[in-house]
Amino acid sequence: MSNLLKSGFVNFREGEARIINSNEIVARRLSEAGIASTEGQESGEGFRVTEFGEMDRETAGMIAGESGNIYREEPVYEGPSPEELLAEARQEIEEMRAAAMQEIEVLRRRASEEGRQAGYNDGFAQGHGEALQEVEEAERKVKEAIQETERVRDTLHREYEEKLQEMEPMVIDELTKIYDHVFEAGLKEQSEIIFHLLDTTLHRIDSGKEFIVRVSQADYEYVSARKEELLVGMPGVRMDLVADVTMKRGEGMIETGGGLFDCSIDVELQELRHRIHMLAYQKE
């Protein structure tokens, strides 16, 4: 647009205006043609009337008109018309406006895309951060739950051990009472028990070939009837069976040269009770 306006408009400034003097041009042409001229009186228009001497008709016709006056040269504008300049200016303005609108649309789309991308990135970053916080919070709660479970487990285990230690003596006492009751109620009435205890002890003794076996009068008849069974597997051994009036039913003694062995049921029951207590102490 700027080039069109500069080339299409003429700016007339007072300081730069050029005045074309027709008299000077005529004088210069006459001088070149070698024609002398005389000064005449000024006409009403401010020009001097010049009388031409010898001059050919063709030259005179070029300089003066039919009335004899000098023609004044007028500046001639040969550029586009104002309508054409206005049309060209409007077309260029329209083109510039369309280019500006296109540039604005491009910038608007770019800003929208950048804003959308920035919003997406911000939203993704925020969502990712919130998800990480939720995961960390869940992990923290799981760890706390595990620690609480372990604490409760340790507490229950400790309480169980304490209760067990408190109850074991009570349980053992109750069990021995049950054993005592069973033996007193039933087992002591059977002489077979004392016979079995005597047989087991005799076969475990390694020292001596002579034994004295003492039983109560209540168990003597049963043991005496099976005396030979006590000596099975013991060749060369001599055994005397004695009914001791000082013994109660279920009591028995074996005398050897190396010592005295008590085979009474009460002694065996007491040994069993002792072993149960020892097992309880070993657990502690």
Long-range contacts (C-beta under 8 A, 24 or more apart in sequence): 1-89, 1-92, 1-93, 1-96, 4-85, 4-88, 4-89, 4-92, 5-85, 5-89, 7-79, 8-79, 8-80, 8-85, 8-88, 9-85, 10-77, 10-79, 20-72, 20-73, 20-75, 22-47, 22-70, 22-71, 22-72, 22-73, 23-47, 23-48, 23-70, 25-73, 26-50, 26-63, 26-70, 29-63, 30-63, 33-59, 35-59, 43-69, 45-69, 165-284, 168-280, 168-283, 169-277, 169-280, 172-273, 172-276, 172-277, 172-280, 175-276, 176-269, 176-272, 176-273, 176-276, 179-269, 179-272, 179-273, 180-269, 183-250, 183-265, 183-269, 187-250, 187-265, 188-249, 188-250, 188-265, 189-249, 191-218, 191-219, 191-221, 191-222, 191-223, 191-249, 192-222, 193-250, 193-265, 194-219, 194-223, 194-250, 194-251, 194-252, 194-263, 194-264, 194-265, 195-219, 195-222, 195-223, 195-226, 195-230, 197-252, 197-263, 197-264, 197-265, 197-268, 198-223, 198-230, 198-252, 198-254, 198-263, 199-229, 199-230, 201-254, 201-261, 201-263, 202-230, 202-234, 202-239, 202-254, 203-233, 203-234, 205-254, 205-256, 205-258, 205-261, 207-256, 207-257, 207-258, 208-256, 208-257, 208-258, 209-236, 209-237, 209-238, 210-237, 210-238, 210-239, 210-240, 210-256, 210-257, 211-237, 211-238, 211-239, 211-240, 211-254, 211-255, 211-256, 212-239, 212-240, 212-242, 212-254, 212-255, 213-239, 213-240, 213-241, 213-242, 213-252, 213-253, 213-254, 213-255, 214-242, 214-243, 214-244, 214-247, 214-252, 214-253, 214-254, 214-255, 215-241, 215-242, 215-243, 215-244, 215-247, 215-251, 215-252, 216-243, 216-244, 216-247, 216-248, 216-249, 216-250, 216-251, 216-252, 217-243, 217-244, 217-245, 217-247, 218-249, 219-249, 219-250, 219-252
